Amino acid sequence: MRYKILGKTHLEVSELAFGALQFAKIKEENAIALVRSAHAAGINLIDTAHAYPNSEELLGKALKGIRENVYIITKAIERDKAGFLDDLHESLRRLNTSYIDIFLFHGISKDSQFEEIRKAGIIDALIGEKRKGTVRHIGFSCHNPGAIDRFYEIDDFSVIMVPLNFITLEYVEKPILDKFKKNNIGILAMKPFGGGRLQDIRLCFKFLRQYPEIIPVAGIQTIDELNSNLIYVSESDVLKEEDKVKINRIKEELGDKFCRSCGYCMPCDIGIEITDINFINVYYKQFPEDDFWNMGLDEKVELARQCNQCGACVEKCPFELDVPGIIRSNIEFYDSLKKDKNNKI
């Protein structure tokens, strides 16, 4: 395993981070064995979040005795100061640790969200936790490049987690990437495989190799997935012409159906939660079935059926996606899942 310095955190981290989002989909003993195997293979950076079902609890058990050998990333989404601090301290308890190596404000993708946590005193509260030593480094996870400039207002801003794969390229455009580098921001790449929508994992790693300063966070559920990721990340080959042709073909096949969840299309005039609807198929892959059916999607899908195809979301989408078409396809997918579920009852 090769190691890199993660920006101004000065942490020497493995070139692949372990994503523990989907732990609730696997048995406890398998999750623990998986983390232990990843650690034995040299992975020392593990990503979780307060909102990931059962993830922090399982990591707390898996890291017993090896906590000091790994760096933990976790996140909180609460927008109330007291609730935010409660979530942070619950994360510490779940993870069975006295400190978090990297703590991210979860999903700050709009200027208004940044303002919300600033005015609520949440940013100052987290900086206070850093002074106490319960948090060592502070950053943001983000789905919208338009929000990033606000993060630089925080002197303690040292890490960012953004979507990156060979279709989602917004965060490696020169002005954004150059500013990350100038400020020595550690960069973590979520969704390196497009939330499971990009099937050629070796090609995904080849693409990411163009950005040696960026650490991919790969969601892993099985030993086979772990082993294949370890093989691919250890390779050194770069994109060849035939790879670029393949990428272009995949882009054409996905066409206007690859929602980035950036939120530019929001708000909808009739209140449709567009990004949630457009990620239904991804949610189904990522979350345990019981959690999926308890996400409150029924109401959101019913409202989405009222889409009148006014076109406002299409005009606002920076990627010129057929947003109403994506909404329709996800409703159809949800309906098919619901039908299968009801047939099992």
NORDAKA-V289021 format. One record per pair of residues at least 12 apart in sequence whose ideal C-beta (glycine too) atoms are under 8 Angstrom apart, sorted by the first residue. I is the first residue (numbers start at 1). GAP is how many residues later the second one is. If there is no record, write none. Layout:
I|GAP, I|GAP
//
This chain:
1|13, 1|14, 1|15, 1|40, 1|41, 1|42, 1|229, 1|233, 2|12, 2|13, 2|232, 3|12, 3|41, 4|208, 4|209, 4|211, 6|39, 6|153, 6|180, 6|209, 7|151, 7|152, 7|173, 7|177, 7|178, 7|179, 7|180, 7|206, 8|150, 8|175, 8|176, 8|177, 8|178, 9|93, 9|127, 9|128, 9|149, 9|150, 9|177, 11|34, 11|60, 11|90, 11|91, 11|126, 11|175, 13|31, 13|32, 13|58, 13|202, 14|28, 14|29, 14|30, 14|31, 14|201, 15|200, 15|218, 16|27, 16|29, 16|199, 16|200, 16|202, 16|213, 16|214, 16|217, 17|26, 17|28, 17|29, 17|30, 17|56, 17|171, 17|198, 17|199, 17|200, 17|201, 18|17, 18|20, 18|25, 18|27, 18|28, 18|29, 18|199, 18|200, 18|202, 19|28, 19|171, 19|198, 19|199, 19|200, 19|201, 20|15, 20|26, 20|27, 20|28, 20|32, 20|35, 20|38, 20|39, 20|199, 20|200, 21|26, 21|27, 21|28, 21|31, 21|34, 21|198, 21|265, 22|197, 22|199, 22|264, 22|265, 23|25, 23|29, 23|30, 23|31, 23|32, 23|35, 23|36, 24|28, 24|29, 24|30, 24|31, 24|263, 24|264, 24|267, 25|196, 25|262, 25|263, 26|195, 26|196, 28|30, 28|33, 30|192, 31|27, 31|31, 32|26, 32|29, 32|30, 33|190, 34|28, 34|186, 34|187, 34|188, 34|189, 34|192, 35|23, 35|24, 35|27, 35|28, 36|26, 36|30, 37|186, 37|189, 38|182, 38|188, 39|27, 39|30, 39|31, 41|185, 41|189, 43|27, 44|25, 44|26, 44|27, 45|25, 45|26, 45|28, 45|170, 46|13, 46|17, 46|24, 46|25, 46|26, 46|27, 47|26, 47|27, 47|114, 47|141, 47|143, 47|170, 48|24, 48|25, 48|26, 48|27, 48|47, 49|25, 49|26, 49|27, 49|28, 49|55, 49|57, 50|24, 50|25, 50|26, 50|27, 50|28, 50|37, 50|38, 50|40, 50|41, 50|56, 51|24, 51|25, 51|26, 51|55, 53|234, 53|235, 53|238, 56|18, 56|35, 56|38, 56|39, 57|37, 59|13, 59|35, 59|36, 60|34, 60|35, 60|36, 60|37, 61|35, 63|32, 63|33, 63|34, 64|32, 67|29, 67|30, 71|30, 71|31, 72|23, 72|25, 72|28, 72|29, 72|30, 73|27, 73|28, 73|29, 73|30, 73|31, 73|86, 73|88, 73|115, 74|17, 74|21, 74|26, 74|28, 74|29, 74|30, 75|28, 75|29, 75|30, 75|31, 75|32, 75|66, 76|12, 76|15, 76|27, 76|29, 76|30, 77|29, 77|30, 78|44, 79|34, 79|37, 79|38, 79|41, 79|43, 80|40, 81|39, 81|40, 81|41, 81|44, 84|33, 84|36, 84|38, 84|41, 84|42, 85|40, 85|44, 88|12, 88|15, 88|38, 88|41, 88|46, 88|47, 92|42, 98|35, 98|36, 99|34, 99|35, 99|36, 99|37, 100|34, 100|35, 100|36, 101|35, 101|36, 102|34, 102|35, 102|36, 102|37, 102|57, 102|84, 103|23, 103|26, 103|32, 103|34, 103|35, 103|36, 104|34, 104|35, 104|36, 104|37, 104|55, 104|57, 105|12, 105|17, 105|18, 105|21, 105|33, 105|34, 105|35, 105|36, 106|35, 107|34, 107|35, 107|36, 108|32, 108|33, 108|34, 108|39, 108|43, 109|33, 109|34, 109|35, 109|38, 109|153, 109|154, 110|34, 110|36, 110|37, 110|153, 111|35, 111|36, 111|39, 113|34, 114|33, 114|36, 114|37, 123|31, 126|12, 127|27, 127|29, 130|26, 137|19, 137|21, 137|22, 137|49, 138|16, 138|18, 138|19, 138|20, 138|21, 139|12, 139|18, 139|19, 139|20, 139|21, 139|22, 139|46, 139|47, 140|17, 140|19, 140|20, 140|21, 141|19, 141|20, 141|21, 141|49, 142|18, 142|19, 142|20, 143|19, 143|20, 143|117, 143|118, 143|119, 143|120, 144|118, 144|119, 144|120, 145|17, 145|25, 145|26, 145|28, 145|31, 145|117, 146|118, 148|12, 148|28, 152|27, 152|31, 157|26, 157|28, 158|26, 158|27, 158|28, 159|26, 159|27, 159|28, 159|29, 160|20, 160|25, 160|26, 160|27, 160|28, 161|26, 161|27, 161|28, 161|29, 161|56, 162|25, 162|26, 162|27, 162|28, 163|26, 163|27, 163|28, 163|97, 163|98, 164|25, 164|26, 164|27, 164|28, 164|44, 164|47, 164|50, 164|52, 165|24, 165|26, 165|27, 165|28, 165|29, 165|33, 165|39, 165|42, 165|43, 166|32, 166|37, 166|38, 166|41, 166|81, 166|84, 166|85, 167|27, 167|31, 167|83, 167|84, 167|87, 167|91, 168|23, 168|26, 168|90, 168|92, 170|90, 170|92, 171|16, 172|39, 172|42, 177|34, 181|32, 186|29, 187|24, 187|26, 187|27, 187|28, 188|26, 188|27, 188|28, 188|29, 189|19, 189|22, 189|25, 189|26, 189|27, 189|28, 190|27, 192|12, 192|13, 192|16, 192|24, 192|25, 192|26, 193|25, 193|26, 194|64, 195|84, 195|87, 195|90, 195|91, 196|86, 196|89, 196|90, 197|57, 197|61, 197|84, 197|85, 198|52, 200|46, 200|50, 201|27, 201|28, 201|31, 202|30, 202|33, 203|40, 203|43, 203|44, 205|27, 205|28, 205|30, 206|29, 206|31, 206|32, 206|33, 206|37, 207|32, 207|36, 207|40, 209|27, 209|28, 209|29, 209|30, 210|28, 210|29, 216|17, 219|67, 256|63, 256|64, 256|65, 256|66, 256|69, 256|70, 257|64, 257|65, 257|68, 257|69, 257|72, 258|61, 258|63, 259|16, 259|19, 259|20, 259|62, 259|64, 259|67, 260|59, 261|14, 261|17, 261|18, 262|13, 262|56, 263|12, 264|52, 264|53, 264|54, 265|48, 265|49, 265|51, 265|52, 265|58, 268|44, 268|45, 269|41, 269|43, 270|33, 270|36, 270|37, 270|38, 271|32, 272|28, 272|31, 272|32, 272|34, 272|35, 272|55, 273|27, 273|30, 273|31, 274|39, 274|49, 274|53, 276|21, 276|24, 277|23, 277|24, 277|27, 277|49, 277|50, 277|53, 277|54, 278|45, 278|48, 278|49, 278|52, 279|51, 280|17, 280|21, 280|50, 280|53, 280|54, 281|49, 281|52, 283|12, 283|14, 284|49, 284|53, 293|48, 297|37, 301|30, 301|33, 301|34, 304|23, 304|26, 304|27, 305|26, 307|17, 307|20, 307|21, 309|15, 311|13
//
